[in-house]
Structure formats: C-alpha cells, structure tokens
Amino acid sequence: MSDKSKISTESYKGVRDFYPEDSFILEYIFYVWKNVVESYGYVEYKASILESAELYKAKSGEEIVNEQTYTFLDRGEREVTLRPEMTPTVARMVAGKIHDLAFPLRWYSIPNLFRYEKPQRGRLREHWQLNVDLFGVDSNDADVEVINIAHKIMKKFGAKDEDFVIKINNRKIINDLYKKFELNEENSYKISKIIDKKNKIPTEAFESAMNEILGDKTSDFIRLLTSAERLMEFLGSEDENAKQIIAVIEKLNALGVNNISFEPTLMRGFDYYTGIVFEVFDLHPDNNRSVFGGGRYDDLLDIFGTRKVPAVGFGAGDVTARDFLDVHGLLPKYRPTTDIYICTLKSDFIGEANKLAENLRAQGLDVAVDLTDKKVGDQIKTANKQSVLFVLCVGEDEIKSGVYPLKNLETGEEKKVKVEDILVVVKK
C-alpha cells in the first residue's frame, strides 16, 4: 500500500476520540449530572440516535433543520435524521404512552447528539448532553425546581456563585412587548430571531436588522429591551407575565439561588419555548459564554395530537461543561479504575500472579497483571505511566511467604502486606 492510500488516523472533523484520560473526565461529568438529578427524583430514559426528519421539521426551528442536521434517506426511502437535540424525542415518547404514564414525570437522559455546524470552542458537531425534563406541572414551581437543579449541578462541580450567573427571561413578557408595538406574528418571529443573535453580531448589524422591521420605533424598542427595569415599568405592575418572572426569582432566592439576572434579550434558539427560559452563563474572562440552558415548552406535544401537557426542562452539554471546569481549575485528576498493577520478577510467576489477582478481584479490587517478560523496573514504569496508584510484585519469596511488597507510586511508600490485608491498605 502506497503512502497516498493510507487512511488518516484523524477523527472526523468536529467529533472527538476519548482516550482514557478524556473518558475519565467525561464519566466524571456524567457522574455529577446523574448524582444531582437523581437526588431530585428524576429517572433515566434512553432512545435511538435515529429519528424521523419530520419530527424536527415540526418544532426545532428552520436553522437547525435546514443547516445543522445530518439527514439522509434510508434504504426504504425514508428521511432520517441523527438527533440534533433530545426534547422532541422525549416529547414523542411521552405522547406515545400518555395514557399509561403517571404525571408529573421527572425524566432525564444523557444522549449523544449531532449537529452539522462550524466546530469552535464550546461547540462541536457531536457531543453528549444531559437532558432534564419535568412534565405535568403548569405552575412556576416546576420552573423553579428545574433552575434550582441547574444551580446545584454547577455547585456540585465545585463552582462558586461568583463564577457564574443564571440569566432568566419570560418569552411571554417579550410577546407582551410585541403587542405593545403592534407587531404581527410574522414580524414578531423575525424580531425573536434577531434578538437571539444579538450577542453574536455587531451592534450596528443588530440595530440595522431591527430597523428594517420596526422603523422609527427601533430606538424605543431597543431601549426597553436592553433594560429590565425600564421594560418592567413600561409593561406595568399588573402584567401577569412580569409578575411570574418576579415570583420565580423570589422563590429561587428563598432556596439559596441568588446569582440570578433578569435578561430581556435572552430568547434561546428553539421555536418550541413558550414561557420562562434561562441560561447558565460563565463569568470567567477566558470563557465568557453560555454553559447551558433551557425553559418551558407547554405546546410541544401538540404536534402528536394528544392532550396538552405542560413541560419545562434543560439541556447541558459535555463540551461547555469541560471548558467551564478547565478555566476554573476544577477538572478532576485522572485516576484509572485499576486499583493494583501486579508485576512479576520473572514471567514464570505470571500464573501465580493471576491466582493472586483473582483472589483480590473476589474481594472487590480491580487488578491488572503484567503479562510481559519485561524487567521489574520497566513493569513499574508501565504502571506509573498508566497512573495506577498501587503496584505489587510477585516472586518466589512472596509466593512462599504469602507476604507481598505493596507500593504507593504517588507517595513512594512501600509496605509488606498479607493478601487478606491488601484490600484495607488500597481502599484506605
């Protein structure tokens, strides 16, 4: 085979290979997610990565469907999409068994998602995402619970309140503003899309796009949109949607969630959001961006022709989670699952080493045996390079006495221990 015909060792653009150290961090992120959401009574569900393209055309939004999905025709000429998000899938699942399920539902999942977009910091073409959804509660107590969970996840990662802010808005407030400015449905939709891109485009471009629709009302609209205080005053104290967001913030404050900011320009990109939306935002100067977010989507099940089920939830990606942990110095130190690496003074002792390993595994330890004929020093170097904490060597004297030298490679401390005492030393 010529050099030109060799297959590249690079992964597909925008996706990742998870070597053990990377997989360790990913699993740590999964652990924190699961630990927090399960403590609130959420249970896990799963689904295939393949969905009918029709599902996303109905509710996800034109940008995602037309520009970001991996969509193809299968052998039966059906249009299929690699899921770009999980909310439509869970809505489909709930609608499919709506008469069998006991509401309220507290469900979560950690799916693999795919979007065809330009890879950049915090955004790849494939990622893992925690999805948390609460179905069947129409009061703002559901919004409060879900946002509280988001806050608890950040705290579980070791973040301080001053490290991040939770931005919150109510799409119904923005709808009230549209009505005050007498915008029709089409122009309201266009304005929402422009607002959603506000922080991604130059100020001049934002104002120009707004002016095309609002004309001489542009400056007044932007003045209200960019000041929560002015907007609330403009809408009036009796505006029900303004009252709702104030109530949500007060309830969160009562639960100890105080790093909350009302942001009228926060829209979230998906078309299915109907009320409260929120975003966890990193305040570190090297990663000043959204970490994750979500909101209320009371009408999503409508496309399946079922009864209305109120719902609120969020999605948190592993890519932005890792970036947050990295810039704040919160990444965990890599440690393999292997507890002990067993070396042999000669390859003749591998059989005895395997017997010892089986004994230790029966006690609950994870044990790797070096199966090479390398020198002991090189075997220990292998264990150290693989970040295994303990190494144990097997030779003729050890086999006869039943006492083994157990060395901690991190501290350099070595102890002579009997087989029955190894578990205690390793798990201490």
N, C-alpha and C positions, 0 to 999 in steps of 0.2 A: 504493500500500500504506500503510495507516494505521500509526501508531507501535505500536499494540497488537498488530499482526500480525507485527512484525519478529521474526526468530529471534534468540535470545540468542547473544552471542559467547562466553559462558562454557562451559567444558567440562563434561561430565557429572560429577556430584558424586563425588569420590573418585578421579578419574583426572587425568592431567596432560598438558598440551601441552609439548613440548620445543622451545623456541626455541633458536637456535644455541648460546647460552651454556650452556643446560641440557643440550643434546645433547652438547656438548663434555665436560662433567663425566661424563655417563652413559657415553660412549665411553671416557673415562679409567678409570672403574671397571671396564668390560668388559676393557680392556687389561690392567690389573693382574691381574684374575681369570685371564684366559687365559694370561698370561705365567707365573704361578706354577704353575697346574695342569698346563700342558703341559710344564713343566720336570720334572715327576714322571712323565711318560709317559702322561698322560690324553689321550684323543682325543674329538673333539666329535661329538655326535649331535643330531638335531632331530626334532620330531614336531608334529602339528597341535594347535591350541589346543582342538579339539573332541574330546571323549571320551564314551563311553557312561556314563550316570549310574551304571550298575551297578558300574562299576569302583570308584567312591568309596564306594558303599554297603557294599561288601565289606570295606574296610580303613581308610578315612581317619578314621573316628570320627563319632559322631552329631552333634556340634556343627557340624562342617564341612558335613556332608551336609544337615542339616535347617535350618541357619540361615545358612550362608555361601556356598552355591554359587549360581551363575547357571545354572539348569536349565530347559529348555524342551522342548516336543515339536516335532520337525521335521515336515516335510510328509508323511513316511511314518509318523507317529505313534510315532516312536522317541524315547525320553527321552535328551536330550543335555545335557552339562554343559560350560561353559567351564572348562578345567582350573584348579583352585584350588591345585594342587601338582603336582610332576613325578615324584615317586617311584613312584606307581602306574603311570604311563605307562612309565617305563623298565623297571619290573618286567614289564609286559606285553610290551614289545619283546624283552627278554631271554628270557622264556618262549616267545615265538613262534619264536625261532630257536635254542633252547637246544642243539640237536644240531649246529648249524653253527658255533657260536662257540667261540673258543679262550680258556679261562679260565686265569688270572684276567683279568677285564676291568677296565680303568680307563677310565671314560667320564665326560664332563661335557657340560653343556648350559646355555644361558642363555635360558630361555623367558620369555614374558610370561604372568603368572598373574592370576587374577581371583577375588576373594572379596567377597561382599556383607556388609560389616561397617561399623561406625561409623568414618568417617575421623578420624584423630587423628595426633599426632606419631609418626612411625615406622611408621605403619600406614595404608595406603590400600586402595582397592578393586581397584586394579590396580598391579602392579609387575613389575619384571624380577628374576630370581633365578638366581644361579649354583647349579647342582646338580652335585655331585661324588659319584661312586659307585664303589666297589671291590667287584666280585663274585668269589666263588670262593675266598676265603681265610677260614678259620674261626678262625685264631689271632689273638691280640690284637695281632700285628704290623700287621694291617690297620687296627685302631682307632688305633694309634699313628701310622701313616702319614697317615691322614685328619685327625687332630687336628693333626699337625705341619704339614700343608698349610694348615689354618685359621690357625695361628700365623704361618706365612710370609706369608700374604695380608695380615695386619694389619701385619707388619713392612715389606712392600713398599709399603704405603700411607704409610709413614713413622712409624707408631706406635711408641712405646717400650713396654717390658714393663710399666712402671708405669702406663700409660694404660688397660690392660685386664687382665682376668683370665679364664682359661678354667675354667669350672666343669664338674666331671665327676661322674658318678654311674654306678651299675650297677643297672639295673632288677631284675636277679636278686637283688641284695642286699635290695632292698625286698620282693621276693617271699619271701625267707627270713624277713624280719621279719613279714610277714603270716602265715606258717606258725607262727612262734613265738607269735603272738597268736591262733592258731586261727581265722583269718578264712576264710570260704568264698569261692568265685570271685566271686560277685555283690558281696559287701561289699568284697572286695579291689579290684574295678574301681571301685566308688564312692569308696573311700578314695583311689585313684590320682588320680581327677578332682578331688577336694578338695585334695589336696596340690599338684596342678598349678596351682591357683588361689590358693595360699597368699599370694603376694606381691601379689595383685590385689584382695584383700578384707580388711576389718578383722580384727584378731586375734580379737576376740570372735566374729565370724561364722565364722571358721575353726575355732575351738575348739568352738563350738556344733554345727557340721556334723559334726565328728569324734565328738563326744559322742553324737550320735544313733545312731551305728553301734557305737562302742567302749564306751560307758557308763563304768563305773568304771575301765576300763583306759586311758581317754583321756590322763590326765596322764603315765602311764608311757610310752605310745606316743610322745607329742609330745616328751617329754624325750629319748628315744633318737633320734627323727627329726631333731631340731634340733642334735644334737651328733655329729659324725663320730667323735670319739674314743670317746664312750660307746657308740655303735652298734657300732663295730668290737669293742669289749671285750665287749659283750653277745653278739654273734654268735660270737665265739671265733676264735682264731688259725688254726684248721683249716678255717674256712669257705672253700670254693673260690672263691666269688664275691667275697669280701673280698680274697682273695689276688690275684685277677685285676685288680682296680682298683689295688691297690698296685703290681703289676707294670707296668701301663700307665703309671702316673705315674713310676715309676723309669726306664722306657725313654724317656719324653718328656724327663725331666731329663737323661738321657745325650745327647740330641740338642740340648740347649740350651734346651728349653722349660721354664722354671722358674716361670712365673706361672700355676700350676695350683692349683685348690682343690677338694677333695672336698666335694660338697654333696649330702647325702642327700635333700633336698627337691626336687632337680632331677628332673623327670619327662619333660618335653617332651610336647606335646599329642597327638601321633598315637598311635593304638592299636597300630600295627604295630611299634613299637620293642621289642626283645627283650633287649637287654643293655646295653652301655656307651652312655650318652648324654652329650652335652656341649653347652656354650653359651659363646660368646664374649660377655663382659659388659663394657660401657663403665663405667669408674670416674670419668668426668668428672661433677661435681655437676650440670651442666646437661643431662646426657643419661644418667643413671644407669639403664641398661636393657640388655636383651639386644640384641646386634647380629645374631647369627645362631647356628645350632647344628644338631645332627644326632645320629646314633647308629647302632647296629646293628639290622638288621631281617632276621633269618635266615629268617623264615617267610612273607615276603610273596609269594613265588612259589607258595606252596601253593594259592592260590585258582585258579590256572590248571591245576592237576592235573599239574604237572611234577615232576621230581625236586627235592629240596631244594638250594638254592644259598645259601650264607652271603653276607651283604652288609652293608656299612657305608657311610655317606655323610652329606652335609650339604647344606643349602640356605642361601645367603646373599643377602639382598635388597638392591636398589639404594637403597631409601629409607633404611634404617637405616645403610647404608654412607655415604651422603652426609651424614646427620646426624652420624655419627662424625667424618668429615673436617672438617665445618664447625666443631664445637665445639673441635676440637683444632688448628684453624688449618692444616689440611692440604689444603684444596681447591686444585687447580691453577689457575694464572692462565689465563684464557681467551685462546686464540690460534686464529684460523681456519686452515683448511688452505691458504688463499690465501697464496702467498709474495710476490707482487708485484701492485700495482694500477697499471695504466698509464693515465695521463691524457693528454689531447691539448690543445695550445694552441688549436686550432680543430677543429671537427667534421670539417673537410675531411681531417684527418690520421687519422681512425679506420681507414681502410683500411690505412695503413702500420702503425698500432698493432697491428692484427690480425695482420699478417705477422710483426711482431716477437714478438708473443705466441706464435704458432705455433712460431717458432724456439726460444723459451725453453721451451715445453712439450715440444718434442722433446728438450731437454736434461734434462727431468725436473722442471721447475718448474711450480707451479700458479699460473696467471696470469689475472687478471680485467681486462678493458678497459672503461673508462668509455665508454658509448655515447651519452651526452647531449651537449648543447651548452652545458653549464654553464661558468662561469668556472673557470680552473685552481684557484683557491683553494677554490672550493666542491667541486671534484672531490677535492682533497686532504682536505678535511673529511670527505667521504664515506668515503674510505679509512681515515681515523683513527677515525671513529665505528664502522666495522666491524672495528676492531682489527687491520687489515692492517699488518704491520711495515714493509714497503718500498713506496715509491711512485716511479714513473719517469714522466717527462713526455716526450712526443713532439711536436716542432715541426719546422719547415723546416730549421733548422740541424742538429738532431740526425740527421735523415734523411740529410742530405748528408754529414755527418762520420762517422756510424756510432758516435758517442760520446754517451752519454746520462747525464743527471744522476740518480743513484740515491740517494734519501734514506731514511734510517732514521728513521721517525716517532717512535720511542721515545727515541732519543738526540739527534735533530736533526742528526746528522752527514750530510753530503752529499758524494758522490764522483762524479767524471766517469769513466765506465767504458765500455769497448768491449763489444759484445754477447757476445763469447766469454769475457769476464771476469765477467759478471753472476752466473753460477752460483756461482763461487768466493766472491764477496762475500756473497751471500744465504745460502749454506749454511755460512759460516764459523762 
